Amino acid sequence: QVQLVESGGGLVQAGGSLRLLCTASASTFRSETIGWYRQAPGNRRELVAGISPSGSTSYVDSVKGRFTISRDNAKNTVYLQMNSLKPEDTAVYYCNAPVGSTLVTWSWGQGTQVTVTP
């Protein structure tokens, strides 16, 4: 079972930037599409960005042009660069490998809290 560790969250003012990291415990990570998810209080967890093993990326409309997902397979790490942050980006951010539209491959990590103040 792959273990996921998310880090890099914090408290930032609107318009600021953060860089999140997702590190996996096993090299099988490299052959998977990896997604960054977020869950705000009272909301469902949503997939906001994804990256294929070859580096193709996708984003939900609300973050397009502001967030950039990337990966370093040698380090078993996926990044999420978040710029022009908005208060509505406040959430706990997680990573995982999506399976279809609703399932994921591994157990969830602890996530990393992102809080954006007005």
N, C-alpha and C positions, 0 to 999 in steps of 0.2 A: 504494500500500500504506500503510495506516494504521500509524503507530508508536505504541506504548503505553508509557507511563512510569508505574510504580507507585512510590509513596513513602509515608512516614509510619510505617514499621515501627520496631521497637525492642525494648528489653528492659524488661519490666515485671513487677511481682509479681502473683501471683494476686489477683483482685479489682479490678485496675486497668483502665485504659481506654487505647485508642489510636484514632486516626482515620487511616485509610488514604485515599490519593488515587490515582486513575487518570486520567491526562490523555492525550488522544489528539491526534494531529497534524493531523487533518482533520475537517471539519464533518460528514462522513458518519456519524461516531460518533453524532450526535444522533438519527438515524433507526433506530438499532439497539437491540435489547435487549442489555444489558450484564450480565455476570456477574462476581462475584468468586469465584475458585477458590483452593484452598490445597493444598499438597503437603508432607506431613511425610516425614522420611527413611524410606525403605522402603515408603512408601505410594503409592497412585495419587493423581493430582491429582483433587480433588473440587470440584464446584460447591457453594458454600455460600449464595450469595444472588444474586438477579437483579432487574433493574429494566427495565421496558418503556420505550419512548419517552415514553409518557404518564404514567409514574410508578407503575404497578402493580408491586408487589414480591412476592417469594417467597423463602422461606428453608428450608434443611435443618433438620430437627428439632433437631439438636444446638446450633444457634445462635439459635433462635427466642426472642424476649424479651430477648436480650442484644445482638444485632447489628442495626444499622439501615443499610440501603442507601439512598442518595439520589443525585440528579444535578443538575448545573447545566449545562444545554445551552448556555448562552451562553459558558461557559468550557470546553466539551468535557471536562467532568470528572465522574467518578462517585466518590462517597465511600463508605466503609464505617466507620461508627462502631461500635466494639467495646467493650462494657462488660462488667463482671463476668468478666473474662478468666480462663481456666483453663489449667493446664499443657498440657492436651490440645489447646489452640488453637495451640500452637507449630507453626509451619510457614512456608514461603515462600508469600506471597500474590500472586496474579496476577489480572489482569482480561482479559476478552476478550468477544467476542460469540458466544454459543453458536449452533451449527447442529445442530438435533436434540439427541440426548442425549449424543453423543460427540465431535462435531467443533466446531471454532471457525473464525471468519471470518478472523482475521489471525494473523500470526506472534506468538509470545509475547514479552512484554517480559522484563526482567531479574528482575522480581518484587521484593518487599520482605520482609525477614525479620522475623517476629514471634516473640519468645521470651518465654514466660511462666514465671517461676520459682515454685516452691511457696511 
